[in-house]
Amino acid sequence: MATLQKIRSKGALLILFVGLALFAFIAEEGVRSLSSSRAETHQRIGEVYGKSINIQEFNDLVDEYVSVVKFTSGTENFTDEQMQQLRDQVWQTYVQNALLEHEAAELGLTVTDAEMQEIIKTGQNPMLAQTPFRNQQTGAFDVEQLNQFLTQYKSIKDQPGQPAEAIEYYTQMYNYWKFIEKTIRQQTLTNKFQSLLSKLFIANPTSVQNLFDARNNEKEALLVSLPYSAVKEEVKADESELKAKYEEMKDLFRTNQPSRDIKFIDVPVQASKADRDEIIAELQEVATQMQAENADFSNIIRKSGSIISYSALPVRRAALASDIAKEIDSMAVGTQKGPYLNIADNTQNIVRLIAKTTLPDSVQIRQIGIGGMDEAANKKTADSIMTALNAGVPFDSIAKKYNQTGEAQWITSSQYERATLDDNNLKFINTINAQAVGTTQQIKLGTGIAIVRVDDRKNMVEKYQVAVVKRPIDFSNDTFNKTYNDFSQFVASNKTPEEIEANAVKAGYMVQQRADIFSSEHNVAGLSATREAFRWIFNDDTKVGEISEIYTCGNNDHLLVVILTGKNDGKFSTLESEAVKAYVEEKVLADKKAGILQEKMEGCADIQAVAKLPGAQTDTIRHITFASPVFVPSVGGSENVLSGAVAKTAKGGFMKGVKGNAAVYAFQVINETKTDAKLDDAAKQNITAQINASNFRAASGFMRELFMKANVKDNRYLFY
């Protein structure tokens, strides 16, 4: 009881402690939850219909696709640009499938396992023909081969101790098949959706009759054109007019994703005169070394900073850099030129023509390779083979004893001229190029020996042994630092966009503008390595009018500063876009010119009066129908507006002030006829099919509408 009383006497304090502890627990959980949520958000690479995909999930899709491309193409490594293209393809496929799967789910469309089995069983899907499971005689997909493979794969997978190479191959093949299977399922769902969509567009008898009449009711008209070029008055468009016209036409500028408008200064870092002089001085010393007797060209060129390595292999003129090939045309063997400047690639060059010889472009050989670390044993085997060959034993029969084919193969210049050859390969190529047809010899390659017979040689061509130094005129660290410091001082001294624009030219910089830059473009101003600049441009916290830090871009040879001038919410391109502004301005000016020309036509009572106006051009146009635009010879273009205007005007009727794309028109209908065509059953079927196809084509942009509806978010720029 005493204890209970103590607890009660401290009740208020205890409640406070419990409350604080409970608050601390809740707060800790809240912070943990918030941290987890933020971490998840930071890993989010995109979103479709509110469903996100994180970086790991996307990378898994990329890895899957890269594995497929490697397996089917034999390519092992990809450049950064190729990887970016592969990621783009994966993203586009992911978004398209996500959009269709969402719509299909609402419609109850699915692709069942039974349907997939039937597709595979019949083997008619074109993607199945891309698999290795094909009949050798017909080339058609063979489901039995697929089933055999799947059985073999399961057997290898379940049995321990299988060779690593076999496991790797079967795993790659299985993953490739699963990718094909998944793609066929997605493709089939897409086809179902499109098929359902196409059934929404059905031509009715009225639309068939209307199209028939639109094609076969013809009119002839006397047409007078007043081209916009005939307007002599000065016409301008002010900002208010541009904005009004933009709002009127805004739907034309709808976009699928957010964009940004920027202004930027790109400063290329270039070698100074001191840098150039230093390079020339160094290469003059290199040139002297190359002229020495018994010069070690390989070592000299390797140390010179040349981007072209030395090779003692004679090559065709076509294998040389174009500027080097041009130089050797006027050089004698043993002579040297340089250092000299090649402006085209900004390099200093030295060229020495060591030798010129006539060699075959193609050599047909057979070979037997003898390997192993025991050189004496290899030599004994090679001599034994040579004895058998000299005795008349067929080459291929001997090769088969050593598990080789010995079959003939052509070695062409293009296969090796641009490759980096080690000493063994260089020795091999030089030997077979000099070897006579019908002869066989041993070529020692390391500890091994190749027994090679030359069966044929074709196309004797001139080849050149050339020592080349091609050194880029790079800037020094001092030059980079000076360029950076000068630019940094300029940016620091001009703290607003207005100041930067006002003072850039005086400081030797140029402010450029770019509207509607999308995150999917991967770079700013065509420069590589602009990831950090992209992040800043598309960061939600970056405000319009802000100036970025200075970024080092390209191959560390460009400096970039960016001003954010506009944000597009992902619905419409803005008037800041040069292309949009130019288009809108063109329409405003056309409207003003049309107004001037329409006013001139206002006082004309008939077509003859319009024809007398200054700049008027007259055409008589036959076979005008509502279904086709009218081609106007005098303006050299077609006008859709005239089709409707003429079609609704009766014979003898006069109309003026018709505004077209290139001119303002007046016309008088002078005749109307009907063609001899009949709307029989065959014609009805044909027109019905055409209307349905036309309507479906018009609706083929449904993916764009789905994209807008799904509020697709693309954050790939944050990760790549």
Secondary structure, 3 states (H helix, E strand, C coil): CHHHHHHHHCHHHHHHHHHHHHHHHHHHHHHHHHHHHHHHHHCEEEEECCEEEEHHHHHHHHHHHHHHHHHHHCCCCCCHHHHHHHHHHHHHHHHHHHHHHHHHHHHCCCCCHHHHHHHHHHCCCHHHHHCCCECCCCCCECHHHHHHHHHHHHHHHHCCCCCHHHHHHHHHHHHHHHHHHHHHHHHHHHHHHHHHHHCCCCCCHHHHHHHHHHHHEEEEEEEEEEEHHHCCCCCCCCHHHHHHHHHHCHHHHECCCCEEEEEEEEEECCCCHHHHHHHHHHHHHHHHHHCCCCCCHHHHHHHCCCCCCCCCCCECHHHCCHHHHHHHCCCCCCCEEEEEEEHHHCEEEEEEEEEEEEEEEEEEEEEEEECCCCHHHHHHHHHHHHHHHHCCCCHHHHHHHCCCCCCCEEEEHHHHCCCCCCHHHHHHHHHHHHCCCCCEEEEEECCEEEEEEEEEEEEEEEEEEEEEEEEECCCCHHHHHHHHHHHHHHHHHCCCHHHHHHHCCCCCCCEEEEEEEEHHHCCECCECCCHHHHHHHHCCCCCCCCECCCEEECCCCEEEEEEEEEEECCCECCCCCHHHHHHHHHHHHHHHHHHHHHHHHHCCCCHHHHHCCCCCEEEEEEEECCCCCEEECCCCEEEHHHHHHHHCCCCCCEEEEEECCCEEEEEEEEEEEECCCCCCHHHHHHHHHHHHHHHHHHCCCHHHHHHHHHCCEECHHHCC
